[in-house]
Amino acid sequence: MCEPINLLANSPIRAFPCLFLLFILILCLVAPASSFANGPSDSDLFTFVRLRYTGTRWFGNGWEVDWPTADRNFISHLRQATNIPVSPREKIISVGSSELFAYPFAYMLEVGTLKLTDAEAENLREYLLRGGFIMIDDFHGGREWRNFHRQFKKIFPNREPEDIPISHPLFHCFFDIDKLIQIPGLRSWFSGRTYERYDGHPAYCRGVYDDHGRLMMMINFNTDLGDAWEHAAEDFYPRKYSDMAYQMGINAVIYALTH
């Protein structure tokens, strides 16, 4: 027979110490199991982040182009193609927010109209150098590149974007991509071409590296992955372009999570 435990001497359950300890043990065993029954918590999920910024686009905000359909189609495809636990909804975070540091991957587009304050540029620089990854998409031609480059130099005055070789792990960490193709936006496709500006070809995938050789930024220039995600389910949009856009995006996520 178990002797009463002194710590419970004044407790109404002092006559049943063994039963009490058994009850506590059962709670300890059952509680963790029940907490996992509903799946991983929000903190365990990969979240697709879209960056909000100030721009000069005359017909709306460039940062929200293709949203939310493109984001949610991509999220759905990422969940189907991988075993990564993924949040079903995207998150929009401003480029100057410290909240960004909680997420390893962010998507940004239409940077041909991007305008950054010094504080925003500093926030992005710290995010990238501390292990973050930004995927840039959907800007075209020399004028938009020059504007992006001016803003980029606020982030990294002493670094330059450079073409990512097709042998880089980015192109082989999940899908094997052996050739870049230009992915047309919907307007371009309906006009019978793959490029949006007269000088908006060919497509480039450029990158920026940290001091240890980790790719911090993937710059998709003269191509439109977001439109391909947005219209992937539409019969009028060619499947080969949406498939490639999904592969590029998924590889970017996998690289960001493993490097």
C-alpha angles and dihedrals in degrees: 000000000000118000119230113267113240094225088062096045093115095036124108088230094056091110092061107044095144093050090047093052090047090052091052091049091052091050091052091051098043101042097064091046093052092047090059093045092085094050131251121337122250090262090060094054128093108238124203106227123201116197121230119210142160116262143166100241109141096212105050138306115326093207093066099051112135091008131173100004097054093049095047094045089051092047090051092050092047090054092049097045099045140032092237111129101239131189109241092226133055123236125224115214129176117242091240097050123111087214087081090074091072092066128064097205134046135176124214130177144176090037090160084090097038120137119185130189117219090254092052092048090050091050092052092046092053092045092053096044091049092058106281125137128211123196112202123199148169111032125123146195135011098293094054092044091053092051092048091048092053090053092043091056088059087060098041113014091175101042133075132202113247135187112273109231115237088238091064116117089243088075096045108033093100112348119032107237112185101170137031117231129189110251112208127221116233095259091052093048093051087051090057099251140088098227129075102202129042087245094034100111151132107029119247133195107201131176147197121217134203123230091274096053097258113145108240102173132032111200115197104194127183091011137089116217092161094061090048090053092045095051099033092115094048118102093219094060115080114249094219091065097047091046091053092046091053091049092050092049096045092048089051091053093047091048092048091052096046104040 
